[in-house]
Amino acid sequence: MGDDFRWPLGPPGAANFDIPSSARVYDFLLGGTSHGAVDRVMGRDLARAEPLVVSIVRENRSFLRRAVTFLAHAGVDQFLDLGSGIPTMGNTHEVARRVNPDARVAYVDIDPVAVSHGELLLGEARGVSVTHADMRDPDKVLGAAAVTEVLDFSRPVGVLMFSVLQHVSAADDPAAVVAGFLSRVAPGSALAVSHLTADDPRIDMDAILGPTDAYLSGRATTRSAAELAALIEGVDLVEPGLVYAAQWRPEARRHRGPLAEPCCGHRAAVGFLPAGARG
């Protein structure tokens, strides 16, 4: 980074660079540039342990694009992107604004480095904010100034939880975290969620999760389809329901690759709270 780089939240501290971050490793696996050497080491370790991990990450990113596009077409024009990570190509606001140029997005992440990159890369973009907060505290997230300045919670909001709930352990009560957001948004709001699955025999999840012990937040937690369904109970899921991310309203593939058939690693779903639009 250049000498003129300024951290909007203050310097994150050396510890944040010495320990791999899930947001920065995700950026590396997506082919981004906002990561450090320790994150590249972790990403390469993951890819060696489970060669499909890059495809799994990219399938999840593709699901983000399809889900946000669907919600924007359904009339959702404001989004709360929890665990948003480092802004890279195909950000939520970029995707939403292809449908509605006035769409508004509040990004939230626990990683101060990811947030600082977001502040730098997004600059003065209108109707977009980045907040450093822990999604395990819905009250703090929903009360953050940068969130309330962008989103109007008297109107429907698209709550986005892409590959982030696995970082909420059982001890932190993921059901309460999900309910903490969904109970505070207006009727007709939407939820889009993806989660590393515990019951996909095609993927060696132990190989993927082992290295994540090094994350500051600790090892991620996989959950079965039934466990994820329980976390989002009460959300009216649109077709095709809770499926593998690649199976959720897939687009025609331009080429065949390791995941040429619908697969794997993440379960995903999109739905509305009662009184919402239907797909």
Residue frames relative to the residue before (quaternion, step in Angstrom):
aa qw qx qy qz dx dy dz
M 1.0000 0.0000 0.0000 0.0000 0.00 0.00 0.00
G 0.5308 -0.6561 0.4407 0.3058 3.55 -1.05 0.76
D 0.6513 -0.5403 0.3712 0.3823 3.54 -1.28 0.44
D 0.6839 0.5009 -0.2857 0.4470 3.59 1.18 -0.51
F 0.4246 0.7035 -0.4755 0.3143 3.59 1.28 0.10
R 0.0993 -0.7916 0.6019 0.0339 3.59 -0.93 0.96
W 0.3220 -0.7429 0.5548 0.1912 3.59 -0.83 0.99
P 0.4193 -0.7325 0.4714 0.2558 3.64 -0.54 1.09
L 0.7445 0.3594 -0.2151 0.5199 3.61 1.10 -0.60
G 0.6040 -0.5012 0.3657 0.5002 3.56 1.28 0.07
P 0.6718 -0.5057 0.3369 0.4236 3.60 -1.18 0.44
P 0.4567 -0.7142 0.4548 0.2731 3.61 -0.77 0.97
G 0.5034 -0.6493 0.4424 0.3594 3.60 1.09 -0.44
A 0.6188 -0.5939 0.3728 0.3542 3.53 -1.09 0.75
A 0.5990 0.5952 -0.3741 0.3834 3.59 1.02 -0.73
N 0.6466 0.5379 -0.3276 0.4304 3.56 1.05 -0.69
F 0.6856 0.4431 -0.2822 0.5039 3.58 1.23 -0.36
D 0.6535 0.5288 -0.3076 0.4457 3.57 1.17 -0.55
I 0.7220 0.3585 -0.2078 0.5541 3.57 1.25 -0.47
P 0.4687 -0.6872 0.4620 0.3075 3.63 -0.78 0.91
S 0.2605 -0.7527 0.5916 0.1251 3.53 -1.15 0.76
S 0.5196 -0.6404 0.4575 0.3325 3.59 -0.93 0.83
A 0.6340 0.5327 -0.3368 0.4482 3.61 1.03 -0.75
R 0.7149 0.4474 -0.2692 0.4650 3.58 0.89 -0.90
V 0.6095 0.5244 -0.3523 0.4789 3.60 1.10 -0.63
Y 0.6182 0.5372 -0.3287 0.4702 3.56 1.04 -0.81
D 0.6365 0.5203 -0.3221 0.4695 3.57 0.99 -0.85
F 0.6456 0.5180 -0.3189 0.4617 3.60 0.94 -0.85
L 0.6879 0.4847 -0.2886 0.4567 3.59 0.86 -0.94
L 0.6522 0.4932 -0.3095 0.4854 3.58 1.20 -0.50
G 0.5378 -0.6266 0.4067 0.3909 3.57 1.25 -0.22
G 0.4061 0.7250 -0.4636 0.3075 3.57 1.22 0.41
T 0.4618 -0.6893 0.4973 0.2535 3.56 -1.33 -0.10
S 0.6175 0.5735 -0.3376 0.4192 3.61 1.24 -0.17
H 0.5213 0.5839 -0.4436 0.4366 3.56 0.46 1.24
G 0.3923 -0.7223 0.5232 0.2252 3.55 -1.29 0.29
A 0.7521 -0.3969 0.2718 0.4504 3.54 -1.34 0.04
V 0.6607 0.5130 -0.3253 0.4410 3.59 0.92 -0.86
D 0.6403 0.5142 -0.3206 0.4721 3.60 1.11 -0.63
R 0.6324 0.5193 -0.3322 0.4691 3.58 1.05 -0.71
V 0.6183 0.5350 -0.3428 0.4626 3.57 1.02 -0.78
M 0.6640 0.4981 -0.3015 0.4691 3.57 0.91 -0.93
G 0.6568 0.5185 -0.3180 0.4456 3.58 0.89 -0.89
R 0.6704 0.4835 -0.3008 0.4757 3.57 0.94 -0.85
D 0.6109 0.5383 -0.3483 0.4644 3.59 1.07 -0.68
L 0.6538 0.5109 -0.3089 0.4649 3.57 0.96 -0.87
A 0.6742 0.5014 -0.2973 0.4535 3.57 0.92 -0.90
R 0.6417 0.4971 -0.3311 0.4812 3.58 1.08 -0.63
A 0.6679 0.5150 -0.3021 0.4443 3.56 1.00 -0.85
E 0.7810 0.0005 0.0284 0.6239 3.60 1.06 -0.81
P 0.3220 -0.8068 0.4594 0.1853 3.60 -0.06 1.28
L 0.6448 0.5363 -0.3339 0.4302 3.61 1.14 -0.43
V 0.4354 0.7400 -0.4527 0.2406 3.59 1.22 -0.19
V 0.6268 0.5261 -0.3555 0.4517 3.63 0.99 -0.70
S 0.6626 0.4922 -0.3068 0.4739 3.58 0.93 -0.84
I 0.6165 0.5449 -0.3429 0.4532 3.58 1.04 -0.74
V 0.6637 0.4976 -0.2991 0.4717 3.58 0.91 -0.92
R 0.6966 0.4712 -0.2868 0.4588 3.59 0.88 -0.87
E 0.5904 0.5387 -0.3669 0.4760 3.59 1.11 -0.56
N 0.6503 0.5127 -0.3221 0.4588 3.57 0.98 -0.81
R 0.6469 0.5082 -0.3235 0.4676 3.58 1.00 -0.78
S 0.6313 0.5215 -0.3282 0.4710 3.56 1.05 -0.74
F 0.6129 0.5355 -0.3447 0.4678 3.58 1.07 -0.72
L 0.5967 0.5575 -0.3605 0.4509 3.60 0.98 -0.79
R 0.6816 0.4982 -0.2977 0.4456 3.56 0.80 -1.00
R 0.6913 0.4732 -0.2903 0.4624 3.59 0.85 -0.91
A 0.6652 0.5128 -0.3090 0.4462 3.59 0.95 -0.87
V 0.6767 0.4774 -0.2999 0.4735 3.59 0.87 -0.91
T 0.6231 0.5299 -0.3383 0.4653 3.59 1.00 -0.75
F 0.6430 0.5199 -0.3180 0.4637 3.57 0.94 -0.89
L 0.6907 0.4818 -0.2907 0.4542 3.58 0.81 -0.98
A 0.6345 0.5201 -0.3372 0.4617 3.59 0.99 -0.74
H 0.6539 0.4895 -0.3134 0.4843 3.59 0.98 -0.78
A 0.6600 0.5058 -0.3014 0.4666 3.59 1.16 -0.60
G 0.6505 -0.5583 0.3001 0.4184 3.57 1.28 0.04
V 0.4905 0.6294 -0.4566 0.3934 3.60 1.23 0.02
D 0.0491 -0.8382 0.5431 -0.0113 3.58 -0.67 1.07
Q 0.7356 0.2685 -0.2369 0.5750 3.57 1.25 0.36
F 0.1208 -0.8207 0.5580 -0.0240 3.52 -0.95 1.01
L 0.1908 -0.7239 0.6526 0.1167 3.53 -1.21 0.76
D 0.1075 -0.8236 0.5569 0.0049 3.57 -0.29 1.32
L 0.1367 -0.8281 0.5432 0.0212 3.56 -0.19 1.36
G 0.8072 0.1220 -0.1316 0.5623 3.56 -0.84 0.96
S 0.1579 0.8666 -0.4609 0.1078 3.53 1.13 0.77
G 0.3582 -0.7556 0.4861 0.2541 3.58 1.17 -0.45
I 0.7161 -0.4174 0.3371 0.4465 3.53 -1.27 -0.48
P 0.4937 -0.6586 0.4664 0.3240 3.61 -0.80 0.92
T 0.0797 0.7713 -0.6255 0.0867 3.54 -0.89 0.97
M 0.7500 -0.3649 0.2498 0.4918 3.59 -1.20 -0.07
G 0.8012 0.2517 -0.1993 0.5050 3.55 -0.96 0.87
N 0.1783 0.7939 -0.5547 0.1739 3.58 0.99 0.81
T 0.6813 -0.4987 0.3462 0.4090 3.55 -1.24 0.45
H 0.6985 0.4614 -0.3104 0.4504 3.62 0.77 -0.88
E 0.6167 0.5352 -0.3547 0.4554 3.59 1.06 -0.61
V 0.6610 0.5022 -0.3004 0.4699 3.56 0.96 -0.90
A 0.6854 0.4951 -0.2912 0.4475 3.58 0.81 -1.02
R 0.7052 0.4853 -0.2727 0.4392 3.58 0.95 -0.85
R 0.5058 0.5914 -0.4489 0.4393 3.57 1.22 0.01
V 0.6941 0.4112 -0.2493 0.5357 3.56 1.22 -0.52
N 0.7990 0.0374 0.0327 0.5993 3.56 0.87 -1.01
P 0.3389 -0.7849 0.4802 0.1960 3.61 -0.24 1.21
D 0.6897 0.4748 -0.2840 0.4672 3.60 1.20 -0.38
A 0.3555 0.7503 -0.4932 0.2597 3.62 1.24 0.14
R 0.2181 -0.7765 0.5849 0.0855 3.54 -1.08 0.86
V 0.0710 -0.8101 0.5818 -0.0118 3.57 -1.00 0.86
A 0.1203 -0.7422 0.6554 0.0711 3.53 -1.05 0.91
Y 0.1875 -0.7794 0.5929 0.0758 3.56 -0.61 1.20
V 0.0529 -0.7877 0.6138 0.0051 3.56 -1.07 0.81
D 0.1462 0.7821 -0.5996 0.0862 3.58 -0.94 0.85
I 0.4910 -0.6774 0.4774 0.2687 3.54 -1.19 0.65
D 0.6298 0.5495 -0.3245 0.4429 3.59 1.21 -0.50
P 0.3643 -0.7630 0.4820 0.2297 3.64 -0.43 1.12
V 0.6091 0.5393 -0.3635 0.4539 3.59 1.11 -0.55
A 0.6412 0.5129 -0.3188 0.4734 3.59 0.98 -0.84
V 0.6600 0.5062 -0.3080 0.4618 3.57 0.96 -0.86
S 0.6582 0.5075 -0.3143 0.4587 3.57 0.95 -0.83
H 0.6230 0.5094 -0.3367 0.4889 3.56 1.04 -0.72
G 0.6374 0.5373 -0.3263 0.4456 3.56 1.00 -0.81
E 0.6409 0.5200 -0.3178 0.4667 3.56 0.95 -0.89
L 0.6794 0.4973 -0.2895 0.4553 3.55 0.93 -0.92
L 0.7348 0.4508 -0.2469 0.4426 3.57 0.79 -1.03
L 0.7028 0.4548 -0.2764 0.4720 3.58 1.03 -0.73
G 0.2153 -0.8258 0.5015 0.1424 3.57 1.20 -0.46
E 0.7766 -0.3036 0.2625 0.4855 3.53 -0.88 -1.03
A 0.1855 0.8070 -0.5408 0.1479 3.60 1.11 0.54
R 0.4199 -0.7246 0.4897 0.2426 3.57 -0.77 1.02
G 0.8435 0.2137 -0.1467 0.4704 3.53 -1.14 0.66
V 0.6589 0.4377 -0.3056 0.5300 3.59 1.23 0.47
S 0.0350 0.7912 -0.6102 0.0226 3.58 -1.00 0.80
V 0.2196 -0.7366 0.6232 0.1441 3.52 -1.33 0.37
T 0.0724 -0.8136 0.5768 -0.0075 3.57 -0.80 1.04
H 0.3161 -0.7101 0.5995 0.1909 3.55 -1.05 0.85
A 0.3427 0.7194 -0.5331 0.2845 3.57 -0.33 1.25
D 0.4515 -0.6670 0.5339 0.2573 3.53 -1.32 0.43
M 0.4081 -0.7409 0.4754 0.2419 3.60 -0.56 1.11
R 0.5527 0.6067 -0.3997 0.4082 3.60 1.21 -0.26
D 0.6943 0.3545 -0.2493 0.5745 3.57 1.35 -0.08
P 0.1868 -0.8320 0.5111 0.1082 3.62 0.29 1.22
D 0.6207 0.5562 -0.3563 0.4224 3.60 0.97 -0.77
K 0.6732 0.4877 -0.3000 0.4680 3.56 0.93 -0.88
V 0.6426 0.5199 -0.3271 0.4579 3.58 0.95 -0.85
L 0.7344 0.4490 -0.2482 0.4444 3.56 0.74 -1.08
G 0.6990 0.4490 -0.2697 0.4869 3.56 1.23 -0.38
A 0.4486 0.7063 -0.4486 0.3143 3.58 1.27 -0.11
A 0.5627 -0.6465 0.3990 0.3260 3.56 -0.89 0.96
A 0.6852 0.4933 -0.3013 0.4431 3.58 0.89 -0.89
V 0.6240 0.5135 -0.3366 0.4834 3.58 1.22 -0.44
T 0.7209 0.4488 -0.2613 0.4590 3.59 0.77 -1.00
E 0.6032 0.5553 -0.3662 0.4401 3.59 1.17 -0.42
V 0.7258 0.4249 -0.2254 0.4918 3.57 1.17 -0.61
L 0.7933 0.2982 -0.1345 0.5134 3.58 0.94 -0.90
D 0.2545 -0.7307 0.6179 0.1394 3.53 -1.16 0.77
F 0.2217 -0.8357 0.4918 0.1032 3.56 -0.17 1.30
S 0.5163 0.5909 -0.4478 0.4287 3.59 1.22 0.23
R 0.7000 0.3801 -0.2309 0.5587 3.56 1.36 -0.20
P 0.6621 -0.5208 0.3434 0.4153 3.62 -1.15 0.45
V 0.1323 -0.7682 0.6257 0.0310 3.51 -1.14 0.86
G 0.3368 -0.6940 0.5917 0.2343 3.56 -1.12 0.64
V 0.1688 -0.7820 0.5962 0.0673 3.57 -0.50 1.24
L 0.1170 -0.8234 0.5552 0.0084 3.58 -0.56 1.19
M 0.0217 0.7788 -0.6242 0.0585 3.56 -0.85 1.06
F 0.0775 0.8277 -0.5464 0.1016 3.55 0.40 1.25
S 0.8522 -0.1430 0.0588 0.4999 3.56 -0.64 1.20
V 0.5345 0.6286 -0.4086 0.3902 3.58 0.95 0.83
L 0.5891 0.5966 -0.3820 0.3886 3.63 1.06 -0.59
Q 0.5868 0.5815 -0.3843 0.4121 3.60 1.13 -0.48
H 0.6446 0.4950 -0.3269 0.4822 3.58 1.26 -0.22
V 0.5857 0.4932 -0.3791 0.5196 3.57 1.32 0.24
S 0.2829 -0.8024 0.5055 0.1433 3.56 -0.33 1.25
A 0.6791 -0.4648 0.3674 0.4333 3.55 -1.29 0.23
A 0.6327 0.5480 -0.3327 0.4344 3.58 1.03 -0.77
D 0.6939 0.4521 -0.2645 0.4941 3.57 1.18 -0.57
D 0.4041 -0.7689 0.4266 0.2520 3.58 1.34 0.19
P 0.1248 -0.8409 0.5226 0.0649 3.60 0.36 1.21
A 0.5941 0.5632 -0.3765 0.4336 3.61 1.07 -0.59
A 0.6620 0.4925 -0.3024 0.4772 3.57 1.01 -0.81
V 0.6152 0.5419 -0.3480 0.4546 3.58 1.07 -0.68
V 0.6629 0.4876 -0.3056 0.4789 3.58 0.87 -0.94
A 0.6765 0.4903 -0.2944 0.4640 3.57 0.87 -0.94
G 0.6047 0.5847 -0.3518 0.4107 3.57 1.09 -0.70
F 0.6904 0.4245 -0.2725 0.5185 3.57 1.13 -0.59
L 0.7180 0.4730 -0.2803 0.4268 3.58 0.73 -1.03
S 0.6453 0.5240 -0.3283 0.4486 3.60 1.12 -0.54
R 0.7232 0.4445 -0.2330 0.4744 3.57 1.24 -0.34
V 0.6260 0.5060 -0.3597 0.4720 3.58 1.22 -0.01
A 0.6423 -0.5704 0.3639 0.3601 3.56 -1.21 0.54
P 0.6074 -0.5183 0.4396 0.4114 3.59 -1.20 0.44
G 0.7382 0.3593 -0.2904 0.4916 3.53 -0.97 0.85
S 0.4707 0.6504 -0.4543 0.3861 3.56 1.29 0.01
A 0.3367 -0.7542 0.5406 0.1600 3.53 -1.26 0.45
L 0.1886 -0.7384 0.6330 0.1362 3.51 -1.36 0.38
A 0.0232 -0.7399 0.6717 0.0289 3.54 -1.06 0.85
V 0.0268 0.8242 -0.5579 0.0938 3.56 -0.68 1.11
S 0.0181 0.7411 -0.6701 -0.0382 3.52 -1.23 0.61
H 0.0567 -0.8079 0.5844 -0.0513 3.56 -1.07 0.78
L 0.5074 -0.6198 0.4989 0.3309 3.57 -0.99 0.79
T 0.2965 -0.7982 0.5054 0.1395 3.55 -0.74 1.07
A 0.3887 -0.7296 0.5235 0.2063 3.53 -1.14 0.71
D 0.7598 0.3978 -0.1851 0.4798 3.59 1.18 -0.33
D 0.4488 0.6360 -0.4940 0.3873 3.56 0.92 0.95
P 0.3015 -0.8020 0.4848 0.1758 3.63 -0.26 1.21
R 0.5984 0.5966 -0.3614 0.3943 3.59 1.20 -0.29
I 0.7392 0.3767 -0.1906 0.5247 3.56 1.24 -0.43
D 0.3311 -0.7135 0.5835 0.2021 3.55 -1.02 0.86
M 0.1646 -0.8337 0.5218 0.0743 3.55 0.15 1.30
D 0.5900 0.5633 -0.3849 0.4317 3.60 1.05 -0.58
A 0.6398 0.5204 -0.3242 0.4633 3.57 1.05 -0.76
I 0.6636 0.4923 -0.3017 0.4756 3.58 1.05 -0.74
L 0.7350 0.4585 -0.2456 0.4351 3.55 0.84 -0.99
G 0.5355 0.6613 -0.4024 0.3377 3.59 1.08 -0.62
P 0.7161 0.4432 -0.2761 0.4632 3.62 0.70 -0.97
T 0.6126 0.5849 -0.3645 0.3868 3.61 1.10 -0.53
D 0.4060 0.6788 -0.4897 0.3669 3.59 1.27 0.12
A 0.6393 0.5559 -0.3202 0.4241 3.57 1.16 -0.60
Y 0.5089 0.6435 -0.4365 0.3694 3.62 1.19 -0.28
L 0.5934 -0.5697 0.4322 0.3694 3.55 -1.13 0.64
S 0.7079 0.4484 -0.2474 0.4864 3.58 1.06 -0.79
G 0.5366 -0.6380 0.4015 0.3791 3.59 1.26 -0.11
R 0.7587 -0.4058 0.2791 0.4263 3.50 -1.38 0.05
A 0.4647 -0.6562 0.5200 0.2883 3.54 -1.07 0.79
T 0.3321 -0.7346 0.5637 0.1799 3.55 -1.29 0.45
T 0.2477 -0.7496 0.5918 0.1629 3.57 -0.73 1.03
R 0.1057 -0.7782 0.6144 0.0758 3.56 -1.24 0.49
S 0.5218 -0.6361 0.4723 0.3162 3.53 -1.14 0.66
A 0.6787 -0.4568 0.3658 0.4437 3.55 -1.30 0.19
A 0.6555 0.5134 -0.3169 0.4541 3.59 0.95 -0.82
E 0.6536 0.5072 -0.3185 0.4627 3.58 0.99 -0.80
L 0.6572 0.4870 -0.3184 0.4791 3.59 0.96 -0.77
A 0.6152 0.5484 -0.3467 0.4478 3.59 0.99 -0.79
A 0.6482 0.5200 -0.3202 0.4550 3.58 1.01 -0.79
L 0.6494 0.5329 -0.3239 0.4352 3.59 1.04 -0.73
I 0.7704 0.3197 -0.1716 0.5242 3.58 1.09 -0.66
E 0.2501 0.7847 -0.5237 0.2178 3.57 1.20 0.49
G 0.7323 0.3770 -0.3019 0.4800 3.57 -0.94 0.91
V 0.6014 0.5029 -0.3615 0.5047 3.57 1.28 -0.20
D 0.3611 -0.7349 0.5387 0.1984 3.57 -0.85 1.00
L 0.2095 -0.8297 0.5072 0.1020 3.57 -0.01 1.32
V 0.3664 -0.6946 0.5727 0.2350 3.54 -1.08 0.76
E 0.6371 -0.5136 0.3976 0.4150 3.57 -1.24 0.34
P 0.6067 -0.1572 -0.7767 -0.0625 1.58 -2.07 1.46
G 0.6559 -0.5159 0.3241 0.4457 3.62 1.12 0.45
L 0.7292 -0.3616 0.3202 0.4847 3.54 -1.16 -0.73
V 0.1429 0.7927 -0.5607 0.1919 3.56 -0.38 1.29
Y 0.6502 -0.4243 0.3967 0.4897 3.56 -1.27 -0.17
A 0.6395 -0.5726 0.3453 0.3795 3.57 -1.03 0.80
A 0.6860 0.4960 -0.2935 0.4441 3.58 0.93 -0.86
Q 0.6530 0.5166 -0.3093 0.4594 3.58 1.24 -0.38
W 0.5726 0.6019 -0.3899 0.3973 3.59 1.23 -0.25
R 0.8135 -0.2725 0.1185 0.5000 3.55 -0.34 1.38
P 0.0425 0.8591 -0.5090 0.0337 3.59 0.78 1.02
E 0.3837 -0.6722 0.5819 0.2496 3.48 -1.30 0.49
A 0.6183 -0.5233 0.4151 0.4142 3.57 -1.23 0.36
R 0.3869 -0.7310 0.5185 0.2168 3.55 -0.92 0.95
R 0.4112 -0.7181 0.5113 0.2319 3.53 -1.00 0.89
H 0.7963 0.0290 -0.0033 0.6041 3.58 1.14 -0.51
R 0.4499 -0.6694 0.5192 0.2826 3.52 -1.25 0.35
G 0.0300 0.7940 -0.6045 0.0564 3.52 -1.06 0.75
P 0.8061 -0.2706 0.1794 0.4947 3.61 -1.22 -0.34
L 0.7662 0.2621 -0.1541 0.5662 3.57 1.13 -0.66
A 0.1248 0.8290 -0.5344 0.1081 3.56 0.95 0.86
E 0.7023 0.3521 -0.2437 0.5687 3.58 1.14 -0.58
P 0.6438 -0.5306 0.3636 0.4145 3.59 -1.11 0.61
C 0.1186 0.7618 -0.6100 0.1830 3.52 -0.74 1.13
C 0.9517 -0.2173 0.1695 -0.1353 2.27 -2.19 0.33
G 0.6902 0.5017 -0.3466 0.3896 3.54 -1.27 0.26
H 0.7930 0.1329 -0.0631 0.5912 3.59 0.89 -0.93
R 0.2380 -0.6747 0.6715 0.1927 3.52 -1.22 0.65
A 0.0504 -0.8215 0.5676 -0.0214 3.56 -1.04 0.72
A 0.0401 0.7866 -0.6148 0.0411 3.54 -1.23 0.56
V 0.1323 -0.7444 0.6480 0.0924 3.52 -1.33 0.43
G 0.1729 0.7954 -0.5690 0.1169 3.56 -0.94 0.80
F 0.4175 -0.6953 0.5382 0.2292 3.52 -1.39 0.13
L 0.4769 -0.6014 0.5470 0.3341 3.50 -1.27 0.43
P 0.6890 -0.4746 0.3248 0.4410 3.61 -1.14 0.42
A 0.7851 0.2598 -0.2733 0.4913 3.52 -1.11 0.94
G 0.5235 0.6407 -0.4188 0.3742 3.59 1.21 0.20
A 0.6640 -0.4604 0.3998 0.4327 3.53 -1.37 0.03
R 0.2799 -0.7454 0.5806 0.1700 3.53 -1.24 0.36
G 0.3489 -0.7543 0.5223 0.1910 3.54 -1.06 0.81
